[in-house]
Amino acid sequence: MKRMTGFLMICLLMILSGNEALAAPVSVAAKSAVLADGSTGRILWEKNGTEPLPIASTTKILTALLVLEEGNLEEEVTVSARAQAAPKVHLGLKEGETYYLGDLLYPLMLESSNDAAIVLAEAVGGSVEGFAQQMNERAAQLGAKDSFFTTPNGLDEGGNHSTAADLALMTAAALQNPDFCALIQTPSYTFSSCDGSRTFTVSNKNRLLQEYDGAIGVKTGFTNLAGQCFVGAAEREGVKLIAVVLQSGWGSSGQAQKWKDAKAVLDYGFSNCHYVDAISPEVSLAPVAVERGEEAQVDVAIDQGQVLALEGETFSTQVVCSKQVPAPVEEGEVLGHISVLDERGNLVFSTEITAKSAVKERNLKSYLKKLQNDWLFIPFASIL
């Protein structure tokens, strides 16, 4: 039985993670960039990370995730006139052709095919507009704070936009999906239309996979409005990081710069991030008093947990715990909770404070026995 009774104890403690001095921040040409924990999406470093910007084909990260979550990959889908009319980059799909839904995820993510994005959106959402609504709902579920999707491909229309921070959050969710991870790491893929009349081979255009140790994806992007954009992820020795760079430039120089920017952000992360105990050893919780219990108090347990932290990053710890609870108390019963917040006030870890053991409710027989055991009770027979 979970409850919070008695007086509440609230305390704030500061935990230092690593050295007091922060490492020199990374320098990038991108207008907006973030370094994020690849498992949670928590922002570790940012440059204008919450500024709303057009994000080009990095939009397709959410498109692919939604298709994997909501679509039937074995379904035969038909190319519409709207899909055929999609601008480059495109496969050149023709109206009336049919393909397996799962096959079209490969041109979407490996070569950024805009016509494949339209076919997928219409198949899963009923229409491009219906799918865009699903995208917005899913982004909100994932905690995105300033994202608005009007297309499944990220073309410059309808105010489609997001932020580097939101993109990191959505990417972290996508990386929890094994099919998504396998998809973005595929070097090349060959598939045919359902009737076998046309065959395509698509190749992965993500240079990070060949040029960066531990790279696991994710997606490039470019439009005239968005400039060169990239979301990249890599993992080394159990540390998974996401780098998002938006508007690294235009033209060939911008294309080269986005790779430099992404690598610089990831290098900074791998050099300066490490796992630390979420709950400082300094947080020592006293036993909780038990009212009318066979035992006067019960010891408590907490999960120390670990969080990925930037060198020198500090956290605040909020502890809320009952000072006294009535018996009976069950082993594992929740008596309070601990929240760990980063410097921005964002929750990075939470855990319950639980009873280490059970405490029965005291009755007369158990009370007398306890007094006898404590040498506070002398049996009548002993004085005869």
C-alpha positions as CSV (number, residue, x, y, z in Angstrom):
1,M,0.0,0.0,0.0
2,K,1.6,3.2,-1.2
3,R,1.1,6.3,0.9
4,M,2.7,9.5,2.2
5,T,1.7,10.2,5.8
6,G,3.0,12.2,8.7
7,F,5.2,15.3,8.3
8,L,7.1,15.8,5.1
9,M,10.8,16.3,5.0
10,I,12.0,18.4,2.1
11,C,15.7,19.1,1.5
12,L,17.7,20.5,-1.3
13,L,21.3,19.3,-1.8
14,M,23.8,20.1,-4.4
15,I,25.9,17.4,-6.1
16,L,29.1,18.1,-8.0
17,S,29.7,15.8,-10.9
18,G,33.4,15.7,-12.0
19,N,35.7,18.7,-11.8
20,E,34.5,22.2,-10.8
21,A,35.8,23.8,-14.0
22,L,33.9,23.1,-17.3
23,A,35.9,22.0,-20.3
24,A,36.2,24.5,-23.1
25,P,33.0,24.6,-25.0
26,V,32.9,23.3,-28.6
27,S,32.9,25.8,-31.5
28,V,30.7,25.2,-34.5
29,A,29.6,27.2,-37.5
30,A,26.0,25.9,-37.3
31,K,23.4,28.4,-36.2
32,S,21.9,25.9,-33.8
33,A,23.5,22.8,-32.3
34,V,23.1,20.4,-29.4
35,L,24.9,17.6,-27.7
36,A,22.5,15.1,-26.1
37,D,22.4,11.9,-24.2
38,G,21.6,9.3,-26.8
39,S,19.5,7.2,-24.5
40,T,17.3,10.0,-23.0
41,G,17.6,13.0,-25.3
42,R,18.8,15.2,-22.3
43,I,20.7,18.2,-23.5
44,L,24.3,18.2,-22.3
45,W,25.5,21.3,-24.3
46,E,23.7,23.6,-26.7
47,K,24.1,26.6,-29.0
48,N,20.7,28.2,-29.6
49,G,19.3,24.7,-29.1
50,T,15.7,25.8,-28.6
51,E,15.5,28.2,-31.5
52,P,12.8,27.1,-34.0
53,L,14.2,26.6,-37.4
54,P,13.4,24.7,-40.7
55,I,14.9,21.3,-40.4
56,A,14.8,19.9,-44.0
57,S,15.0,16.1,-44.3
58,T,15.9,15.5,-40.6
59,T,12.1,15.6,-40.4
60,K,12.2,12.1,-41.8
61,I,13.5,10.7,-38.5
62,L,10.0,11.2,-37.1
63,T,8.4,10.0,-40.3
64,A,10.4,6.7,-40.2
65,L,9.7,6.2,-36.5
66,L,5.9,6.7,-37.0
67,V,5.8,4.3,-39.9
68,L,7.7,1.6,-37.9
69,E,5.3,2.1,-35.0
70,E,2.0,2.4,-36.9
71,G,2.5,0.8,-40.3
72,N,2.2,-2.7,-41.6
73,L,5.6,-3.2,-43.3
74,E,4.2,-6.1,-45.5
75,E,1.4,-3.9,-46.8
76,E,1.2,-3.2,-50.5
77,V,0.9,0.5,-51.1
78,T,0.1,2.5,-54.2
79,V,1.9,5.5,-55.5
80,S,-0.4,8.5,-55.9
81,A,-0.2,11.4,-58.3
82,R,0.9,13.6,-55.4
83,A,3.8,11.3,-54.6
84,Q,4.9,11.1,-58.3
85,A,5.0,14.9,-58.4
86,A,7.4,15.2,-55.3
87,P,10.5,17.2,-56.1
88,K,14.1,16.0,-56.0
89,V,15.5,14.2,-54.2
90,H,13.2,11.4,-55.4
91,L,13.2,7.9,-56.8
92,G,11.0,8.6,-59.7
93,L,8.1,6.5,-58.5
94,K,5.1,6.5,-60.9
95,E,1.5,6.9,-60.1
96,G,-0.3,3.5,-59.8
97,E,2.8,1.5,-59.0
98,T,2.7,-0.7,-55.9
99,Y,5.5,-1.3,-53.4
100,Y,5.8,-2.9,-50.0
101,L,5.6,-0.4,-47.3
102,G,8.8,-1.6,-45.5
103,D,10.9,-1.3,-48.6
104,L,10.1,2.4,-49.0
105,L,11.7,3.2,-45.6
106,Y,15.1,2.5,-47.2
107,P,15.0,5.2,-49.9
108,L,13.4,7.5,-47.3
109,M,16.3,7.3,-44.8
110,L,19.3,6.3,-47.0
111,E,18.8,8.6,-49.9
112,S,16.1,11.0,-48.6
113,S,13.6,10.3,-51.3
114,N,10.7,12.7,-51.1
115,D,8.3,10.7,-53.2
116,A,8.8,7.7,-50.9
117,A,7.9,10.0,-47.9
118,I,4.6,10.9,-49.5
119,V,3.7,7.3,-50.2
120,L,4.5,6.3,-46.6
121,A,2.6,9.2,-45.2
122,E,-0.6,8.5,-47.2
123,A,-0.4,4.8,-46.4
124,V,-0.1,5.3,-42.6
125,G,-2.0,8.6,-42.1
126,G,-4.6,8.3,-44.9
127,S,-3.2,11.6,-46.3
128,V,-0.2,13.8,-46.0
129,E,-2.2,16.1,-43.8
130,G,-3.5,13.2,-41.6
131,F,0.1,11.9,-41.2
132,A,1.4,15.4,-40.3
133,Q,-1.2,15.5,-37.5
134,Q,0.1,12.2,-36.2
135,M,3.6,13.5,-36.4
136,N,2.6,16.5,-34.2
137,E,0.8,14.3,-31.7
138,R,3.8,11.9,-31.5
139,A,6.3,14.8,-31.1
140,A,4.2,16.2,-28.2
141,Q,4.1,12.8,-26.6
142,L,7.9,12.7,-26.7
143,G,8.1,16.0,-25.0
144,A,8.9,18.3,-28.0
145,K,8.3,21.9,-27.0
146,D,8.5,23.8,-30.3
147,S,8.0,21.5,-33.3
148,F,5.3,21.8,-36.0
149,F,5.1,19.4,-38.9
150,T,3.2,19.9,-42.1
151,T,5.1,17.5,-44.3
152,P,6.7,14.0,-43.9
153,N,9.7,15.1,-45.9
154,G,10.7,18.5,-44.5
155,L,10.4,20.5,-47.6
156,D,10.1,24.3,-47.2
157,E,6.3,24.6,-47.1
158,G,3.6,25.3,-44.5
159,G,6.0,26.4,-41.7
160,N,7.4,22.9,-41.0
161,H,10.0,23.5,-38.2
162,S,11.5,22.1,-35.0
163,T,14.5,22.8,-32.8
164,A,17.8,21.1,-32.3
165,A,16.7,20.1,-28.8
166,D,13.4,18.6,-29.9
167,L,15.2,16.8,-32.7
168,A,17.6,15.2,-30.2
169,L,14.6,14.1,-28.1
170,M,12.8,12.5,-31.0
171,T,16.0,10.9,-32.2
172,A,16.7,9.4,-28.8
173,A,13.2,7.8,-28.9
174,A,13.9,6.5,-32.4
175,L,17.2,4.9,-31.3
176,Q,15.2,2.8,-28.8
177,N,13.6,1.1,-31.8
178,P,15.8,-1.8,-33.0
179,D,14.3,-1.7,-36.5
180,F,15.1,2.0,-36.8
181,C,18.7,1.4,-35.8
182,A,19.1,-1.4,-38.3
183,L,17.6,0.8,-41.0
184,I,19.8,3.8,-40.6
185,Q,23.0,1.6,-40.5
186,T,22.2,-0.2,-43.7
187,P,24.9,0.5,-46.4
188,S,22.7,-0.2,-49.4
189,Y,19.4,-1.9,-50.1
190,T,17.8,-3.3,-53.3
191,F,14.1,-3.7,-53.8
192,S,11.5,-4.0,-56.5
193,S,7.9,-3.0,-57.2
194,C,5.3,-5.6,-56.2
195,D,5.0,-6.8,-59.8
196,G,8.7,-6.9,-60.3
197,S,8.7,-4.5,-63.2
198,R,11.1,-2.0,-61.6
199,T,14.1,-2.5,-59.3
200,F,16.0,0.1,-57.3
201,T,19.2,0.1,-55.3
202,V,19.7,2.8,-52.8
203,S,22.9,3.7,-50.9
204,N,23.4,5.3,-47.5
205,K,24.5,8.9,-47.9
206,N,25.5,9.3,-44.3
207,R,29.3,9.9,-44.3
208,L,29.5,9.7,-40.5
209,L,29.1,5.9,-40.8
210,Q,32.4,5.6,-42.6
211,E,34.3,8.5,-41.1
212,Y,33.5,8.4,-37.3
213,D,34.4,5.7,-34.8
214,G,31.2,4.2,-33.3
215,A,28.8,6.0,-35.6
216,I,25.2,4.6,-35.7
217,G,23.5,7.1,-38.0
218,V,21.2,9.2,-38.3
219,K,20.0,11.6,-41.0
220,T,21.2,14.4,-43.3
221,G,19.0,17.3,-44.6
222,F,19.1,20.3,-46.9
223,T,16.7,22.8,-48.4
224,N,17.3,26.3,-49.6
225,L,15.7,27.7,-46.5
226,A,17.1,25.3,-43.9
227,G,20.7,25.1,-45.2
228,Q,22.8,22.1,-44.3
229,C,21.4,20.1,-41.4
230,F,22.5,16.9,-39.8
231,V,21.5,14.6,-36.9
232,G,24.2,12.2,-36.0
233,A,24.6,9.5,-33.3
234,A,27.6,7.4,-32.1
235,E,28.3,5.1,-29.2
236,R,31.7,4.3,-27.5
237,E,32.3,2.2,-24.4
238,G,28.6,2.3,-23.4
239,V,28.2,6.1,-23.9
240,K,25.7,7.0,-26.6
241,L,25.6,10.6,-27.8
242,I,23.5,12.6,-30.3
243,A,24.7,15.6,-32.2
244,V,22.3,17.9,-34.0
245,V,23.6,20.8,-36.2
246,L,21.2,23.1,-38.1
247,Q,22.2,25.7,-40.7
248,S,25.8,24.8,-40.9
249,G,25.9,26.7,-44.2
250,W,24.9,26.4,-47.9
251,G,26.5,25.0,-51.0
252,S,29.5,22.7,-51.0
253,S,31.2,24.6,-48.2
254,G,28.2,24.2,-46.0
255,Q,27.9,20.5,-46.9
256,A,31.5,20.0,-45.7
257,Q,30.9,22.1,-42.6
258,K,28.0,20.1,-41.3
259,W,30.2,17.0,-41.0
260,K,32.9,19.0,-39.3
261,D,30.3,20.5,-36.9
262,A,28.7,17.2,-36.1
263,K,32.1,15.5,-35.4
264,A,33.3,18.4,-33.3
265,V,30.1,18.1,-31.1
266,L,30.5,14.4,-30.7
267,D,34.2,14.7,-30.0
268,Y,33.5,17.2,-27.3
269,G,30.9,14.8,-25.8
270,F,33.1,11.7,-25.8
271,S,36.0,13.7,-24.2
272,N,33.9,15.4,-21.5
273,C,31.0,13.2,-20.7
274,H,30.8,10.3,-18.2
275,Y,28.3,8.5,-16.0
276,V,27.9,9.6,-12.4
277,D,25.8,8.4,-9.5
278,A,22.5,10.1,-9.8
279,I,22.1,10.2,-6.0
280,S,25.1,11.7,-4.2
281,P,26.6,9.6,-1.4
282,E,26.1,12.7,0.7
283,V,22.4,12.0,0.6
284,S,21.9,9.9,3.7
285,L,18.3,9.2,4.6
286,A,17.4,8.5,8.2
287,P,15.0,5.6,9.2
288,V,11.3,6.5,9.2
289,A,9.4,6.3,12.4
290,V,6.6,3.8,12.5
291,E,3.5,4.6,14.6
292,R,2.0,1.7,16.5
293,G,4.6,-0.7,15.0
294,E,6.3,-3.7,16.5
295,E,9.4,-1.9,15.5
296,A,9.8,1.8,16.3
297,Q,11.3,2.6,12.9
298,V,12.1,1.2,9.5
299,D,15.2,1.6,7.4
300,V,14.8,2.9,3.8
301,A,16.3,2.0,0.4
302,I,16.9,4.0,-2.7
303,D,18.1,3.3,-6.2
304,Q,21.3,5.3,-6.7
305,G,21.0,5.1,-10.5
306,Q,23.4,6.8,-12.9
307,V,23.1,9.7,-15.3
308,L,25.3,10.8,-18.2
309,A,26.9,14.2,-17.2
310,L,29.2,16.7,-18.8
311,E,32.4,17.3,-16.9
312,G,31.8,19.8,-14.1
313,E,28.0,19.7,-14.5
314,T,26.1,20.2,-11.2
315,F,22.7,18.8,-10.1
316,S,20.2,19.7,-7.4
317,T,18.6,16.9,-5.5
318,Q,15.1,17.2,-4.0
319,V,14.1,14.7,-1.3
320,V,10.5,14.3,-0.1
321,C,10.0,11.6,2.5
322,S,7.5,10.9,5.3
323,K,8.9,11.4,8.8
324,Q,6.4,8.9,10.3
325,V,4.0,6.3,8.9
326,P,1.4,4.1,10.6
327,A,1.9,0.4,10.9
328,P,1.6,-2.0,9.2
329,V,4.4,-1.2,6.7
330,E,5.0,-3.6,3.8
331,E,8.5,-4.3,2.5
332,G,9.1,-2.2,-0.5
333,E,6.3,0.2,0.4
334,V,6.9,3.7,-1.0
335,L,7.6,6.3,1.7
336,G,8.8,9.1,-0.5
337,H,10.8,10.0,-3.6
338,I,13.9,11.7,-4.8
339,S,14.2,14.0,-7.9
340,V,17.5,15.0,-9.5
341,L,17.4,18.2,-11.6
342,D,20.0,19.6,-13.9
343,E,21.2,23.2,-14.1
344,R,18.3,24.1,-16.4
345,G,15.8,22.7,-13.9
346,N,15.0,19.6,-16.0
347,L,14.3,16.3,-14.3
348,V,17.1,13.9,-15.2
349,F,16.4,11.1,-12.6
350,S,13.8,10.1,-10.1
351,T,13.5,7.2,-7.7
352,E,11.3,6.0,-5.0
353,I,12.2,5.8,-1.3
354,T,11.0,2.4,-0.1
355,A,10.9,0.5,3.2
356,K,13.7,-2.1,3.5
357,S,11.6,-4.5,5.6
358,A,8.0,-5.0,6.8
359,V,6.8,-3.8,10.2
360,K,3.7,-5.4,11.7
361,E,1.2,-3.4,13.7
362,R,1.7,-3.7,17.4
363,N,-0.9,-5.5,19.5
364,L,-1.0,-6.2,23.3
365,K,0.8,-9.6,23.0
366,S,3.6,-8.3,20.8
367,Y,3.9,-5.2,23.0
368,L,4.4,-7.2,26.2
369,K,6.8,-9.4,24.4
370,K,8.8,-6.4,23.3
371,L,8.9,-5.0,26.8
372,Q,10.1,-8.3,28.1
373,N,12.9,-8.5,25.5
374,D,13.9,-5.0,26.4
375,W,14.2,-5.9,30.1
376,L,11.5,-3.5,30.9
377,F,9.0,-6.0,32.0
378,I,9.4,-8.5,34.9
379,P,7.0,-11.5,34.8
380,F,4.9,-11.9,37.9
381,A,6.2,-15.5,38.4
382,S,9.7,-14.2,38.8
383,I,8.9,-12.4,42.0
384,L,7.1,-15.2,43.8
